[in-house]
Amino acid sequence: MTRVAMISGANRGIGLAVARALRADGFALSLGVRRPETVAALFPEDGPAVVALPYEAAERGAGDAWVAATLARFGRIDVLVANAGIAPFVGLEDGADDDLDTMFEINVKAPFRLIRAALPALKACGTGRVVTVASLSGKRVLGLNAGYQMSKFAVVGLTHAVRRLGFEHGIRATALCPGYVATDLTAGVTEIPAAAMTAPEDLARLVATVVALPNTASVAELLVNCRYETTL
């Protein structure tokens, strides 16, 4: 029996690293991306075990459509990694309502809808796993990007809600909360050099470990930092 993992935003950064790690562990992959045609070159030798499907996080029906297409292709869903997100600056003093709405639409409402759509399949397999890519910004406030911080606190809350709802059905949910990660999302937002940040591949190893744990070992939150902080 081949386990199936759905991963959003899997054509770069953390999502791509997680996809490669889970594929190496034998998972079939359903990758939700804005441009599916860009994915084939990233998995040239995996053939039918990897499928890229259109997923536009801001579109309300996108999660349902992606889940339905995944079930039509593979017949099951064992792991869902909600990775897609954005991090524009939306400050408290001058942040625009439209920008805040977009932030919550993509960072909060999209994973809510996606997890909701996948819940029946995750319950059915008995060992369903949900990993949300949150942030240390969802655990403490250091900078002034209030919109982003609010959205990531919400993602952590969503993850705990999934854990409570699905626990008796074998679903285990983990909020992955990294600090600075060496991706294009962090380029130019800090003076920390990329070489001093957490590598996406190291986060991927952690995700692969978490989803492989038995139901008797539940990791609700996984905090990962590249530097010392007195607030954590």
HELIX and SHEET records of a PDB file:
HELIX    1   1 GLY A   13  ALA A   24  1                                  12    
HELIX    2   2 PRO A   36  THR A   38  5                                   3    
HELIX    3   3 ALA A   40  LEU A   42  5                                   3    
HELIX    4   4 GLY A   47  ALA A   49  5                                   3    
HELIX    5   5 ALA A   62  PHE A   74  1                                  13    
HELIX    6   6 ASP A   97  PHE A  104  1                                   8    
HELIX    7   7 GLU A  105  LYS A  109  3                                   5    
HELIX    8   8 ALA A  110  CYS A  125  1                                  16    
HELIX    9   9 LEU A  136  GLY A  138  5                                   3    
HELIX   10  10 ALA A  146  GLY A  166  1                                  21    
HELIX   11  11 PHE A  167  HIS A  169  5                                   3    
HELIX   12  12 ALA A  194  ALA A  196  5                                   3    
HELIX   13  13 PRO A  200  ALA A  212  1                                  13    
SHEET    1   A 7 VAL A  50  PRO A  54  0                                        
SHEET    2   A 7 ALA A  28  VAL A  33  1                                        
SHEET    3   A 7 VAL A   4  SER A   8  1                                        
SHEET    4   A 7 VAL A  79  ALA A  82  1                                        
SHEET    5   A 7 ARG A 129  VAL A 133  1                                        
SHEET    6   A 7 ARG A 172  PRO A 178  1                                        
SHEET    7   A 7 GLU A 221  VAL A 224  1                                        
END                                                                             
